[in-house]
Amino acid sequence: MSHEQQTQKLVYMANQIAIFFASRPEQEAIGEIANHLRKFWEPRMREKIIDFAAHGGAGLMPRAEEAVKMLSQSTTSQSTTS
């Protein structure tokens, strides 16, 4: 699987998580999506989706994109406090 195919698979998966939480209020859903990514995605997957979102994030649903940004901020703050 090419790098682009891997990235598109991660986008698909993040969007599926966003769809699962679609019935929740926006901020709650974004938090739940970010929490799911933090708990269940391996670090390399999280790094790839964070990098992808930082470079435009084309194809990510708005809530998924916001959750990745939230995840990125928590990852950055953890690495600066360590």
Buried (B, 14 or more C-beta within 10 A) or exposed (E): EEEEEEBBEBBEBBBEBBEEBEEBEEEEBBBBBBBBBBEEBEEEBBEBBBEBBEEEBEBBBEBBBBBBBBBBEEBEEEEEEE
